[in-house]
Amino acid sequence: MSNRADPNLLVELKKYGDAEIESCFNCGNCTAICPLATDETPFPRNNIRMVQLGLRDRLISSLDPWLCYYCGDCSATCPRKAEPGEAQMTMRRWLTAQYDWTGLARLFYTSHFWEVASIVLVGLFIVWMFVLFAGPMVTDHVALNTFAPVERIHYGDWVLAAFLSFFLLSNVFRMYWLTLRKGANFKIPFSLYISEAWNLILHFVTQKQFEKCDEEQKGFWQKKRWRNHWLLVSGYVLMFALVVGFLPWFQTDNIYPIYHPQRWLGYYATIVLLYGGADILWGRIKQEHQSHRFSHLSDWIFPILLLLTTASGIMVHTFRYLDMPLATYYAYAAHLVILTPMLVLEVPFGKWSHLAYRPLAIYFQAIKVKAQGHQEAALGAVAAAD
């Protein structure tokens, strides 16, 4: 790993957010007050120092920015108002661009024009697909699967899932290579990847690191940030599974009773997505929490797309039950025009990719600490034998 200084690192980083890193005089208050920092991961101070010194390679190999969940305590108590919490957020955007081999994440994060234009272009592509492949519009009753045959939509879902998986997993592999393998001075036994996998599963399912940012609160309902984030993720994952894995069961012209799983699973996902998206936007508007004081365009686009997707889905459901054929078809088309760019752009290249990178960082960090511990123990045993 190179320790060569890059004087342009801070300038480059500022393109990704409001990083007032030059104001920091490294007092260490941010690390001392952070509930998530450890001896092995002394962030935010360590990462900020890397940027000040221009240590690009070391910052790329660092997992620390992903271990921060932006409680805001560091920024609220910083004596220099250097905004260390926002610096970590800026680094996460920058790292997302470093992991992405296509360059699209860098383009979207640094150009407002291309971030908006890409959404419009993907939306227009979906409109074009409807023009080419949509079925006839039955107007005497709702026949959604005649207008949008579920088999065609399901095949499209699988193509979309393959697209997302390819780009996200290839970027995840680059994250793994840059943080655990490139320039590493320690060996990782294969058994560690297996024995530490519980970290990945646990933190993806529970999002429990957010809980530590609400450590003064007790109970699920009092820990607002953790609760809302968990509900949002659960609704998103559930709806994604229903649409991609079980669309023939979920998109049907049959009207099931209210107690049917197809109804209440869909209602649960809809309610928590609506609540979670509205909570994010309201927080950005009010700016009461430290983490909402600074907003990048990507911080607005994702919740807006999420809310529009949810609202258009509600419209499809409502018009269908009211037996309003044309309204149902147009609302369904609008639903896919909004949903598709949100998935195609946000999951592999945008802010929603953080949902994968955060638990992976915890997993990789656990592996790194264990591997380094094993190596130190082995070297100690050799030294003792000599």
C-alpha positions as CSV (number, residue, x, y, z in Angstrom):
1,M,0.0,0.0,0.0
2,S,1.4,3.4,-1.0
3,N,1.9,6.2,1.5
4,R,2.5,8.7,-1.2
5,A,0.6,12.0,-0.6
6,D,-2.0,13.2,-3.1
7,P,-2.4,17.0,-2.6
8,N,-5.7,16.9,-4.7
9,L,-7.5,14.3,-2.5
10,L,-9.3,16.9,-0.4
11,V,-10.3,18.9,-3.5
12,E,-11.7,15.8,-5.1
13,L,-13.5,14.7,-1.9
14,K,-15.3,18.1,-1.7
15,K,-17.1,17.2,-4.9
16,Y,-19.0,14.6,-3.0
17,G,-20.2,16.6,-0.1
18,D,-19.7,19.3,2.5
19,A,-16.5,18.2,4.1
20,E,-14.9,20.9,6.2
21,I,-11.8,18.8,6.8
22,E,-9.3,21.6,6.5
23,S,-10.8,23.1,9.7
24,C,-9.9,20.1,11.8
25,F,-6.9,20.4,14.1
26,N,-7.0,16.7,15.2
27,C,-8.0,17.2,18.8
28,G,-9.6,13.7,18.9
29,N,-12.9,14.8,20.5
30,C,-14.8,13.1,17.7
31,T,-13.3,9.7,18.3
32,A,-13.5,10.1,22.1
33,I,-17.3,10.8,21.9
34,C,-18.2,8.3,19.2
35,P,-20.1,5.3,20.6
36,L,-18.9,3.1,17.7
37,A,-15.2,4.0,17.5
38,T,-12.7,1.4,18.9
39,D,-9.0,1.0,19.2
40,E,-8.9,-0.8,15.9
41,T,-11.2,1.8,14.2
42,P,-10.5,5.3,15.7
43,F,-12.8,7.2,13.4
44,P,-13.6,9.9,12.5
45,R,-10.2,11.4,13.5
46,N,-8.1,8.7,11.7
47,N,-9.9,9.1,8.4
48,I,-9.8,12.9,8.5
49,R,-6.1,12.8,9.1
50,M,-5.7,10.5,6.0
51,V,-7.4,13.1,3.9
52,Q,-5.4,16.0,5.3
53,L,-2.2,14.1,4.5
54,G,-3.5,13.1,1.0
55,L,-3.2,9.3,1.8
56,R,-5.5,8.2,-1.0
57,D,-4.6,4.5,-1.0
58,R,-5.0,4.2,2.7
59,L,-8.4,5.9,2.6
60,I,-9.6,3.6,-0.2
61,S,-8.5,0.6,1.9
62,S,-10.2,1.8,5.0
63,L,-13.5,0.4,6.2
64,D,-13.9,3.0,8.9
65,P,-16.3,5.4,7.0
66,W,-18.8,2.5,6.7
67,L,-18.7,1.8,10.4
68,C,-20.0,5.3,11.2
69,Y,-23.8,5.5,11.4
70,Y,-23.9,9.3,11.7
71,C,-25.4,9.8,15.1
72,G,-24.0,13.4,14.8
73,D,-22.5,13.6,18.3
74,C,-19.0,14.3,16.8
75,S,-20.2,17.2,14.7
76,A,-22.4,18.7,17.5
77,T,-19.4,18.8,19.9
78,C,-16.6,19.6,17.5
79,P,-14.7,22.7,18.8
80,R,-13.7,23.7,15.3
81,K,-17.1,23.0,13.6
82,A,-15.3,20.8,11.2
83,E,-18.4,18.6,10.7
84,P,-16.6,15.2,11.1
85,G,-19.9,13.3,10.8
86,E,-20.6,14.9,7.4
87,A,-17.0,14.2,6.4
88,Q,-17.7,10.4,7.0
89,M,-20.8,10.7,4.9
90,T,-18.8,12.4,2.1
91,M,-16.2,9.7,2.3
92,R,-18.9,7.0,1.9
93,R,-20.1,8.6,-1.3
94,W,-16.4,8.9,-2.5
95,L,-15.8,5.2,-1.6
96,T,-18.9,4.1,-3.5
97,A,-17.4,5.8,-6.6
98,Q,-14.0,4.0,-6.0
99,Y,-15.7,0.6,-5.8
100,D,-17.7,1.2,-8.9
101,W,-15.7,0.1,-11.9
102,T,-18.1,1.6,-14.4
103,G,-17.6,5.2,-13.3
104,L,-21.4,5.8,-13.1
105,A,-21.4,6.3,-9.4
106,R,-18.7,9.0,-9.7
107,L,-20.7,10.6,-12.5
108,F,-24.0,10.6,-10.6
109,Y,-22.5,11.9,-7.3
110,T,-20.5,14.7,-8.9
111,S,-23.0,15.9,-11.6
112,H,-26.5,16.9,-10.7
113,F,-27.3,17.0,-14.4
114,W,-26.4,13.4,-15.0
115,E,-28.0,12.1,-11.9
116,V,-31.4,13.6,-12.9
117,A,-30.9,12.9,-16.7
118,S,-30.1,9.2,-16.0
119,I,-33.4,8.9,-14.1
120,V,-35.3,10.5,-17.0
121,L,-33.6,8.4,-19.6
122,V,-34.4,5.1,-17.8
123,G,-38.0,6.3,-17.3
124,L,-38.3,7.1,-21.0
125,F,-36.9,3.6,-21.9
126,I,-39.7,2.0,-19.8
127,V,-42.3,4.2,-21.6
128,W,-40.9,2.9,-24.9
129,M,-41.1,-0.7,-23.7
130,F,-44.8,-0.2,-22.9
131,V,-45.4,1.3,-26.3
132,L,-43.7,-1.8,-27.9
133,F,-44.9,-4.6,-25.7
134,A,-48.0,-3.6,-23.7
135,G,-51.2,-5.6,-24.4
136,P,-54.6,-4.2,-25.3
137,M,-56.5,-2.0,-22.9
138,V,-59.7,-3.8,-21.8
139,T,-62.1,-0.9,-20.8
140,D,-65.2,-2.6,-19.5
141,H,-63.4,-4.0,-16.5
142,V,-59.9,-4.1,-15.1
143,A,-57.7,-6.7,-16.8
144,L,-54.2,-5.7,-15.7
145,N,-52.6,-8.9,-16.8
146,T,-54.0,-8.3,-20.3
147,F,-52.5,-4.9,-20.5
148,A,-49.2,-5.9,-18.7
149,P,-48.9,-9.7,-19.1
150,V,-47.4,-11.0,-15.9
151,E,-45.1,-13.4,-17.7
152,R,-43.4,-10.5,-19.7
153,I,-43.1,-8.4,-16.6
154,H,-41.7,-11.3,-14.6
155,Y,-39.1,-12.0,-17.3
156,G,-38.2,-8.3,-17.1
157,D,-37.9,-8.6,-13.3
158,W,-35.4,-11.4,-13.7
159,V,-33.4,-9.4,-16.3
160,L,-33.4,-6.4,-13.9
161,A,-32.4,-8.7,-11.0
162,A,-29.5,-10.1,-13.0
163,F,-28.4,-6.5,-14.0
164,L,-28.5,-5.4,-10.4
165,S,-26.7,-8.5,-9.1
166,F,-23.9,-8.3,-11.7
167,F,-23.1,-4.6,-11.0
168,L,-23.6,-4.7,-7.3
169,L,-21.7,-7.9,-6.7
170,S,-18.8,-6.8,-9.0
171,N,-18.6,-3.6,-7.0
172,V,-18.7,-5.6,-3.7
173,F,-15.8,-7.7,-5.0
174,R,-13.8,-4.5,-5.7
175,M,-14.6,-3.4,-2.1
176,Y,-13.3,-6.7,-0.8
177,W,-10.2,-6.5,-3.0
178,L,-9.3,-2.9,-2.1
179,T,-10.0,-3.3,1.7
180,L,-8.8,-6.9,2.5
181,R,-6.5,-8.0,-0.2
182,K,-4.7,-5.2,-2.1
183,G,-1.5,-4.4,-0.2
184,A,-2.4,-6.4,2.8
185,N,0.4,-7.5,5.1
186,F,-1.5,-10.3,6.7
187,K,-2.9,-13.6,5.5
188,I,-6.6,-14.5,5.9
189,P,-7.4,-18.2,6.6
190,F,-10.4,-19.3,4.6
191,S,-12.0,-20.5,7.8
192,L,-12.4,-16.9,8.9
193,Y,-14.7,-16.1,6.0
194,I,-17.0,-18.9,7.3
195,S,-16.7,-18.3,11.1
196,E,-17.3,-14.5,10.8
197,A,-20.2,-14.8,8.3
198,W,-22.7,-14.4,11.2
199,N,-21.6,-10.7,11.4
200,L,-22.8,-10.1,7.8
201,I,-26.2,-11.9,8.4
202,L,-26.8,-10.4,11.8
203,H,-26.1,-6.8,10.8
204,F,-28.0,-7.0,7.6
205,V,-31.1,-8.4,9.2
206,T,-31.1,-6.3,12.4
207,Q,-29.3,-3.1,11.3
208,K,-28.3,-3.1,15.0
209,Q,-25.4,-0.6,14.7
210,F,-28.1,2.1,14.4
211,E,-29.2,1.0,17.9
212,K,-25.9,2.1,19.4
213,C,-26.4,5.6,18.0
214,D,-29.6,5.8,20.1
215,E,-27.9,4.2,23.2
216,E,-29.6,6.6,25.6
217,Q,-33.0,5.4,24.6
218,K,-34.5,2.1,25.7
219,G,-36.6,-0.3,23.7
220,F,-37.5,-0.7,20.0
221,W,-40.0,2.1,19.8
222,Q,-37.9,4.7,21.7
223,K,-34.8,4.1,19.4
224,K,-36.3,6.2,16.6
225,R,-33.5,6.1,14.0
226,W,-32.9,2.4,14.4
227,R,-36.6,1.6,14.4
228,N,-37.4,3.7,11.3
229,H,-34.4,2.4,9.4
230,W,-35.2,-1.2,10.2
231,L,-38.8,-0.8,9.2
232,L,-37.8,0.9,5.9
233,V,-35.3,-1.9,5.1
234,S,-37.7,-4.6,6.0
235,G,-40.4,-3.1,3.8
236,Y,-38.0,-2.6,0.9
237,V,-36.6,-6.2,1.0
238,L,-40.1,-7.7,1.4
239,M,-41.5,-5.7,-1.6
240,F,-38.4,-6.6,-3.7
241,A,-38.8,-10.3,-2.9
242,L,-42.6,-10.2,-3.8
243,V,-42.0,-8.4,-7.1
244,V,-38.9,-10.2,-8.3
245,G,-39.5,-13.7,-6.8
246,F,-43.3,-14.0,-6.5
247,L,-44.8,-11.6,-9.1
248,P,-47.2,-14.2,-10.6
249,W,-48.7,-14.6,-7.1
250,F,-48.5,-10.9,-6.3
251,Q,-49.7,-9.3,-9.6
252,T,-53.0,-11.0,-10.3
253,D,-56.4,-10.1,-11.5
254,N,-57.9,-12.1,-8.6
255,I,-59.1,-10.1,-5.6
256,Y,-58.1,-11.9,-2.4
257,P,-59.8,-11.5,1.0
258,I,-58.2,-9.1,3.4
259,Y,-56.7,-11.9,5.5
260,H,-54.8,-13.4,2.5
261,P,-51.0,-13.2,2.8
262,Q,-50.8,-11.5,-0.6
263,R,-52.9,-8.6,0.9
264,W,-51.3,-8.1,4.3
265,L,-47.7,-8.6,3.2
266,G,-48.2,-6.0,0.5
267,Y,-50.0,-3.6,3.0
268,Y,-47.2,-4.0,5.5
269,A,-44.5,-3.2,2.9
270,T,-46.5,-0.3,1.6
271,I,-47.1,1.3,5.0
272,V,-43.5,1.1,6.2
273,L,-42.1,2.3,2.9
274,L,-44.5,5.3,3.0
275,Y,-43.7,6.0,6.6
276,G,-39.9,5.6,6.1
277,G,-39.7,7.7,3.0
278,A,-41.8,10.5,4.5
279,D,-39.7,10.4,7.7
280,I,-36.5,10.8,5.7
281,L,-37.8,13.7,3.7
282,W,-39.4,15.4,6.7
283,G,-36.1,15.1,8.5
284,R,-34.2,16.7,5.6
285,I,-36.7,19.6,5.5
286,K,-36.8,20.3,9.2
287,Q,-33.0,19.7,9.7
288,E,-33.4,19.1,13.4
289,H,-31.0,16.1,13.6
290,Q,-27.3,16.7,13.0
291,S,-27.3,14.1,10.2
292,H,-29.8,16.2,8.2
293,R,-28.1,19.5,8.3
294,F,-26.3,18.9,5.1
295,S,-28.0,17.3,2.1
296,H,-26.5,16.0,-1.2
297,L,-28.9,15.7,-4.2
298,S,-28.8,11.9,-3.7
299,D,-30.1,12.3,-0.2
300,W,-33.3,13.8,-1.7
301,I,-33.7,11.7,-4.9
302,F,-33.9,8.3,-3.2
303,P,-36.7,9.1,-0.7
304,I,-38.6,11.0,-3.4
305,L,-38.4,8.1,-5.8
306,L,-39.3,5.7,-3.0
307,L,-42.4,7.8,-2.0
308,L,-43.5,8.2,-5.7
309,T,-43.1,4.5,-6.2
310,T,-45.1,3.7,-3.1
311,A,-47.8,6.3,-4.0
312,S,-48.2,5.0,-7.5
313,G,-48.4,1.5,-6.2
314,I,-51.2,2.6,-3.9
315,M,-53.0,4.2,-6.9
316,V,-52.8,1.0,-8.9
317,H,-54.2,-1.0,-6.0
318,T,-57.0,1.6,-5.4
319,F,-58.1,2.0,-9.0
320,R,-58.0,-1.8,-9.4
321,Y,-60.4,-2.3,-6.5
322,L,-62.6,0.5,-7.7
323,D,-62.7,-1.2,-11.1
324,M,-61.3,1.8,-13.0
325,P,-59.6,0.2,-16.0
326,L,-57.8,3.1,-17.7
327,A,-56.7,4.7,-14.4
328,T,-55.3,1.4,-13.3
329,Y,-53.3,0.9,-16.5
330,Y,-51.8,4.4,-16.6
331,A,-51.0,4.2,-12.8
332,Y,-49.3,0.9,-13.4
333,A,-47.2,2.3,-16.2
334,A,-46.2,5.3,-14.1
335,H,-45.4,2.9,-11.3
336,L,-42.8,1.1,-13.4
337,V,-41.5,4.3,-14.9
338,I,-40.6,5.5,-11.4
339,L,-39.6,2.1,-9.9
340,T,-37.2,1.0,-12.5
341,P,-34.7,3.9,-12.4
342,M,-34.8,3.8,-8.6
343,L,-33.7,0.2,-8.7
344,V,-31.4,0.4,-11.7
345,L,-29.5,3.5,-10.5
346,E,-29.8,3.6,-6.7
347,V,-29.1,0.0,-5.9
348,P,-25.7,-0.6,-7.6
349,F,-24.5,3.0,-8.0
350,G,-26.3,5.3,-5.5
351,K,-27.2,5.6,-1.9
352,W,-29.1,2.4,-1.6
353,S,-25.8,0.5,-2.2
354,H,-24.9,1.5,1.3
355,L,-27.4,-1.1,2.5
356,A,-24.9,-3.7,1.2
357,Y,-21.6,-1.9,2.0
358,R,-22.4,-1.3,5.7
359,P,-22.9,-4.9,6.9
360,L,-20.1,-6.0,4.5
361,A,-17.7,-3.5,6.2
362,I,-18.6,-4.9,9.6
363,Y,-18.0,-8.4,8.3
364,F,-14.7,-7.5,6.6
365,Q,-13.5,-5.6,9.7
366,A,-14.2,-8.6,11.9
367,I,-12.2,-10.8,9.5
368,K,-9.3,-8.3,9.4
369,V,-9.0,-8.0,13.2
370,K,-9.1,-11.8,13.6
371,A,-6.5,-12.3,10.8
372,Q,-4.2,-9.7,12.2
373,G,-4.6,-11.3,15.7
374,H,-3.7,-14.7,14.4
375,Q,-0.7,-13.4,12.6
376,E,0.5,-11.5,15.7
377,A,0.1,-14.7,17.8
378,A,2.0,-16.7,15.3
379,L,4.9,-14.2,15.2
380,G,4.9,-14.1,19.0
381,A,5.1,-17.9,19.1
382,V,8.1,-17.8,16.7
383,A,9.8,-15.1,18.7
384,A,9.3,-17.1,21.9
385,A,10.7,-20.2,20.4
386,D,13.8,-18.4,19.3
